[in-house]
Structure formats: C-alpha cells, structure tokens
Amino acid sequence: MRENLQHLIFQIIRDLADKEEVECYVVGGYVRDCLMKRPFKNDVDLVVIGSGIDFACKLGEILHTKVSVYKSFGTAMLVHDGINLEFVGARKESYRSNSRKPIVEDGTLEDDQNRRDFTINAMAYCLNTDRFGELVDPFGGVEDIQNRIIRTPLDPDITFSDDPLRMMRAIRFATQLNFKIDVKAVKAIAENAERIKIISKERVIDELNKIVMAAKPSVGFRYLFDTELLKIIFPAMYNLHGVDIIDGRGHKDNFYHTLEVLDNVAANSDNLWLRWAAIMHDIAKPATKRYDKRIGWTFHGHEDRGARMVPKLFAELKLPLNDKMKFVQKLVQLHLRPIVLAQDIVTDSAVRRLLYEAGDDIDALMLLCHADVTTKNEYKKKKYRNNFELVEQKLKDVEERDKIRNWQPPVSGADIMALFEIEPSPLVGTIKNAVREAILEGEIMNVRQEALSFVLKKGEELGLKPKTKTIL
C-alpha cells in the first residue's frame, strides 16, 4: 500500500514518529478513498498512540507551520502543501443516553478503530518505518468495499444509540458510494430513529444536503423513509407518501414521484437549491388533495400553497432564509406554468409574462418542468417533450425581440409624478401596473415613447391632466 503514501508529508511524519518512538497511523476516509481509487479530497486524519496534540506541535515546528489546537476535543490541525492534517491521540469512548458527546479516555489503536462509525472508515495505514504502508483492517473493511456494503464495526444498535448522527452518515455514505446498508444496520436505524432528536438540526441538515447532492439522491431518501427517519426530520416530505382510492380511482404516489423528479434534476444539475425546488415542488399536495366525482383527484392551488410553505419549512430544517429560499419559493410557485403553456396555444403574452416573473431563473424553471414529466406512457412523454421544445423556442424568440427577462417598465413612478405633477399616491401605482400589463399583453411596444403615450392616455382616463408632454 506504499503507493498511497508517496506524498513527502507522509515521509516527514514517518521520520518524526520514529524519532519520537510513537506509533502513527493514517485512518478513516483517506484510507477508504485510496482503496476505492476515489479522488483525494486533501483531508487526512491521523491517529497517534499517545498525544496527538504534542505530535502535531512538533510536526509544526519542523514544517514552520501554524498548528491549531482544540484541547476540548483532544485534536490538533495544520495545513501543509494544501493538505489538511488532523491529529488525535488514540482513544476509547463511552456514551450517556441523553448526549452524543462521549466520555473519552486514552486508548490503543484497537480501541480507536472500535469507536469508528463504519468498517470502511475503520481501516488504517501504519506510517512507522518497520511497518510503513501496512494496512490494519480488523473488521473486514476491504471486503465490505468489494461487496459495496455499509456495516458498523461493533453492534449497530450500540453504534447508532451512542451517536445517532451515524444513522444519517450511514445513509449518506450508502447514497454517495452507491452501497447497500447491512440489513442489521437498517434494522438498528429503524429501532433508534427517535434518538435523532438529540442531534442539532444544523448537523442533520448538513448530512441531508450531502444526500441531496449525491448522483442519485433517491437512494438516500428511500432509506430515510423506510427507517422512518424522514418522518422525524422532514414530516412534510414523508406525508407525500400514499395513494387514496375512491370509486376505483387513485392518484399517483407523490412521494415516489418527487424522488423521480429529484433524480431527474440531479442528472442534469449540481445546483443544490434547484434540487430542493424539486423536493418542494409538490409539497402542498396532501393539503390540497380533493376528490371530484366528475374528474377524479385534484390538487388545485398546490403551487401557491407550496410556495407559502417554503419559508416555514426552510426555517424548520435550518436551511438559509435568504435568496436561496426565495429561489426555491419562486420555482415552486411557477412550476406548473410552462406545463400549462405546453398544453395550450403558446401566446406571446403568456410567454412574456412567464419571462417577466421567472427572470434569470427561467432556465432552472424549464429544467425542473422537464424533470417533472415522470409518466411511463411513452406517447404522453413524447408529447410533453415536443410541447416543451415549442415553449422553449417561443421563450427564446420573445426574449430576443422584447427583452423581458429581468425587465423593468420603461416609465417609472417618478416619471408619472413629474408628468402630472402629483405626489405619491395609489394612482401612480395604478398607472404603473397598467403600463406593465399593456406591454406584457403586447398592446404597446417595450419602448419609452410608446409607454409615455400610454401613460398620458391612461392618466386622462383617470382625470389627470399633464403639466408637460415631455420628460427627460
């Protein structure tokens, strides 16, 4: 395994370990990724049999590099040649039932490997000269990599009860690596799901976002659903599940539909917030579900209600309440609009209005709408795609001609007040809205002179007389 330790830093650490007569090992993700031939992420964890902090400080002196010490965690970190090196002394841990913070004691390498979350993360490379590059794999991590399985080194019930965040990490690793979770571990997650409540929402959402950003996020969400972790951490999404049947007529399962949409988006975009828009796009369907004997199941207004739900859900999940949230909210609000356009005659005015409301997010919206077509009926799928191509061409044509994307009307409220010499009032807003609607409906061109002429005419209809016919 020496080929995985070719970087000069490992040789420097080897020489220091020999000089200090201490054992030193590379552990965790670096070892796993080397064995899986995954790209190096510049983070290396090292275990010292003794004081990790003392060892890191001595290494820092050799490298003339600042060392960051975290005494409460017993760790020290330094950066060399772009590589983040984190040192810890070998330790064993015990837990209390109401906390994931362990009671830590000095230990052996075996103790340290026992406390690791999964077998694939419990392997170590020795850095001492006499055993340089030797792989220490007490739990069969190499075999589990070959079998593509996530297992815990010890009893999974104890592992997950001790630190419930490991349940999220198990699902995250399975999703990112396209592995299966061991049957016993899945059972233990389901039995310990309630303990996730002792974990901060910030830590949970960090793991959830990593699942969302995987190549195929549905893998993780299926595990979250099956173990009922999802019911605890994101009940609004869990509640999408299920099919009601009345008079022999049912609707699609909106949970599994959402997973398909999410995977479709993930196949075409690495935008985390576009993926969250896919997760949220039908979030209000349970609240808007109605049965009509004539037409069957309906979800009228789910886009409006869903958009109103987004800020509250973001707050509950500890997602950012900023422009990212507003982006998701906008896409949830508008996600039906291109579909409606595609089902009807595509008028310029409807396209102008969509461009105006979507602005620079129109491309993301169209990607979401393409992803939302999950029908297994090939005729319907082809029809939708052809219609979407027509809408997209119309969007391109109208934008090139009318420049509506992120558009502001060519006449402002200040212009209107100057033209009629009036103070701010509801009348100004009425005229501004009329100008905007006239341009969006194609009644006048999107140019200043036509807009000014329209303002004069509209003002006179409202009983206003212009004090001047021109505005600079």
Buried (B, 14 or more C-beta within 10 A) or exposed (E): BEEBBEBEBBBBBBEBBBEBEBBBBBBBBBBBBBBEEEEEEEBBBBBBBBBBBBBBBBBBEEBEBEBEBEEEEBBBBBBBEEBEBBBBBBBBBEBEEEEBEBEBEEBEBEBBBBBBBBBBBBBBBBBBEEEBBBBBBBBBBBEBBEEEBBBBBBEBBEBBBBBBBBBBBBBBBBBBBEBBBBEEBBBBBBBBBEBBEEBEBEBBBBBBBBBBBBEBBBBBBBBBBBBBBBBBBBEBBBBBBEEEEEEEEEBBEBBBBBBBBBBBBBEEBEBBBBBBBBBBBBBBBBBBBEBEEEEEBEBEEBBBBBBEBBBEBBEBBBBEEEEBBBBBBBBBBBBBBBBEBBEEEBBBBBBBBBBBBBEEBBEBBBBBBBBBBBEEEEEEEEBBEEBBEEBBEBBEEBBEEBEBBEBEBBBBBEBBBBBBEBEEEEBBEEBBEBBBEBBBBBEBBBEEEBBBEBBBEBBEEEEBEBEEEEBE
